[in-house]
Amino acid sequence: MTQAISEPEKVTAFRAKFQRIRSELSRVFVGHDDLVTDLLAAVAADGHVLLEGVPGLGKTLLAKSLAGSLALKFSRIQFTPDLMPADITGSLQLQEDEKGVPRLSFHPGPLLTNFLLADEINRATPRTQSALLEAMQEHQITAGKNTIAIPEPFTVIATQNPVEQEGTYPLPEAELDRFLIKLELGYPDEDTCCRILDLTTGRENGSVDAVCSGADILDMRKTVREVIAEESVKRYAVHLVMGTQPDSGRCPASCRDRLLRGAGPRAAQGLMMMGKVYALLDGRTAVGMADVARACLPVMRHRIALSFDAQMARETPDGVLTRLLGEIDK
C-alpha cells in the first residue's frame, strides 16, 4: 500500500481558505457548484469574470455574496446608456481651498475599490465600457495628468443579459479579452428552485459573513504563481490556443471552417493560471494537462468568434471547443 504524500503547508492553507469562501457562498447561492468553483478560481488567479445569463437567475446575488464573504471594499455600478466614463473613474472638480482660492481636485469614482460589480455591462456605450480597460489590465486609472493606483486586490465581476438586445452594446473584443473567464448561468433544476424559495421566502438568513480578508486573497494569488508547470503542459496550453486560430497549422480540419477568429496569448496565460488553481484544489503542486483542459471552456468561450456558416448551423463556442479538446493531443 502506497503511503499518501502529505500536502505542503501552502497548499493546505490555500484549500482551507478556498473552502471557507465556497461554503459561505453555498449558504445563499444554491446549485451551480462547478460555476461557483470556477468563479472563486478566477479570483484566486487574479482575474476578472464575465457572468452571462437571463434575468432572475442570481448573477447579481452571486457577485454581491462573494464580495460579502471577503472583507474588502465593494462598489456596484449599474451600467446604463447615459453613464459617462467620469461617472466610473472619477473626475477633476474645481473647489475652493481654506483660503478661498479655486483649485482642481480629484474626486474618485466607484472604480477605486477592491471588488467591483459591473451590473449589465453591455448596456453602457463603448466609450464608457472602454473606461474599464486600463483599470482591468493595469490596475490603475488616469485622471488628467495623474495616474492613480487601484487598491489591491482588485477584481471586476461583470454581468450581462444574452437575450435582450434593445438598448445594449456588444462588448469590444479588447475588453472581452481582459476577462479571465466567462461563465454562463443556466436555469436551476426543480430541487434547487425549491431551495431558493426556502431562502428567499422563508425565515432563513440570506446574508453572508466575511470569512477571508484582502491579505488572504493576495496570499492565495502568490501560492498560485508558485505552482510548477512542466514544459509539456505549457506547450499543450499553447497548442489549444493555436488550435482556435483558423490560419494555424494546429487548427484541426473539423474546426477550421467553424472559426472566424481564434484566441490569443492571454488565453494561454488564462489556461495556465486557472489550471494551477485546479491543481491546488486537488492537492497538487504541479499543474497537469487535465487541469488545462478543464479550464478550456471558461477561458476561451468568449475569445473565439464563429464563422457565419457555424452560426447558421447553430454551433456554439462550447461545442467547437469541446471538439477541439478531442482533436489536440495531450
C-alpha positions, -999 to +999 in steps of 0.1 A: +000+000+000+015+033-011+016+059+017-002+092+008+021+122+004+013+149+029+003+182+013+026+212+016+016+238+041+008+264+015-014+240-004-033+231+027-038+268+036-050+276+001-075+248+001-088+258+035-094+294+026-110+284-007-133+261+010-143+287+036-154+311+009-171+284-011-191+271+019-202+307+028-214+313-008-233+279-008-255+291+021-271+318-001-264+307-037-276+271-041-268+249-071-242+256-098-214+242-076-190+240-106-198+275-116-190+288-081-157+269-080-147+285-114-157+319-101-136+316-070-107+300-090-107+332-112-105+354-082-076+333-068-059+335-102-061+373-102-086+375-130-118+392-139-151+374-145-179+379-170-212+363-159-239+358-185-274+346-180-311+356-184-326+379-158-336+364-124-310+337-121-290+353-094-260+368-112-260+400-091-267+379-059-237+357-066-213+387-072-226+406-041-224+374-019-188+368-030-180+404-021-197+400+013-176+369+021-145+389+017-135+418+040-129+442+011-142+475-002-171+469-025-187+490-052-215+484-076-221+502-109-254+499-127-245+504-163-269+524-184-267+541-219-263+575-203-234+565-180-202+585-187-166+574-182-161+601-154-190+585-135-169+554-132-133+567-128-140+600-111-133+635-122-114+667-116-136+693-099-130+729-092-133+737-055-121+765-032-095+757-005-095+770+030-082+804+017-109+807-009-086+800-038-101+778-065-082+746-071-087+715-091-090+684-070-098+648-080-129+631-067-127+594-071-154+573-086-166+538-077-138+522-097-114+529-069-124+498-049-113+462-043-143+445-056-164+460-085-197+446-096-204+460-132-240+452-135-255+448-170-222+460-185-234+456-221-260+485-215-233+511-215-218+527-246-185+515-259-169+548-247-179+541-212-170+504-214-135+514-225-131+533-193-126+499-176-098+487-199-069+505-181-083+495-147-087+459-156-053+455-172-031+479-153-050+482-120-048+520-123-068+549-137-056+581-153-073+614-144-058+644-162-021+642-156-024+620-126-022+582-125-039+567-095-033+531-084-063+509-076-060+492-041-051+455-042-066+430-045-088+443-074-114+422-091-142+430-116-172+408-120-194+420-148-229+407-156-248+408-189-281+396-204-277+375-236-313+377-246-324+413-245-308+432-274-326+466-273-305+492-256-274+470-254-240+473-269-217+443-276-185+443-256-154+452-276-130+424-283-103+442-264-125+443-233-137+407-236-100+396-237-095+413-203-119+389-186-101+358-175-132+336-178-168+338-190-194+318-170-228+310-183-255+308-157-283+284-167-317+276-152-318+257-119-334+223-115-365+216-096-349+208-062-327+239-065-357+261-072-374+248-040-343+255-021-343+291-035-378+295-023-368+285+012-340+310+012-360+339-002-395+335+011-389+318+044-372+326+077-337+316+068-309+341+069-299+351+034-268+371+043-231+361+043-203+368+067-168+379+058-146+348+061-114+360+043-095+392+041-077+410+013-044+397+027-057+361+024-066+367-013-032+381-020-016+351-003-037+327-024-026+345-056+010+342-046+006+305-039-010+300-074+021+316-090+043+291-072+027+260-088+050+242-111+043+239-148+063+214-169+073+223-205+049+197-220+019+213-201+028+248-213+030+236-248-003+218-245-019+251-235-003+269-264-015+241-288-051+245-276-049+283-282-033+278-317-060+252-324-086+280-323-067+301-349-081+292-384-048+300-402-027+280-378-013+246-386-025+234-352-062+241-361-079+207-368-098+204-401-130+197-382-128+231-365-112+253-392-144+261-412-163+268-380-139+295-367-137+331-379-112+343-353-092+325-326-078+332-291-045+350-284-017+348-259-039+360-230-059+328-234-028+307-229-020+327-198-055+321-185-054+284-192-022+281-171-034+303-142-068+285-139-051+251-143-028+260-114-058+267-092-074+234-101-041+216-093-040+232-059-076+223-052-067+187-060-038+189-035-010+190-061+019+215-065+023+209-103-003+216-130-013+188-153-028+187-188-061+176-174-062+209-154-055+229-185-082+210-204-107+217-176-101+254-180-105+254-218-143+263-220-145+291-194-112+307-205-118+306-243-155+306-250-156+344-251-123+347-270-133+329-302-157+340-330-176+315-350-179+317-388-212+326-405-218+290-415-213+278-380-237+303-366-263+293-392-258+257-382-265+267-346-230+258-335-218+272-301-184+282-289-185+254-263-194+229-290-164+239-311-140+239-281-152+205-270-144+192-305-110+209-303-102+192-270-108+158-286-085+167-315-055+182-297-032+155-283-022+158-247 
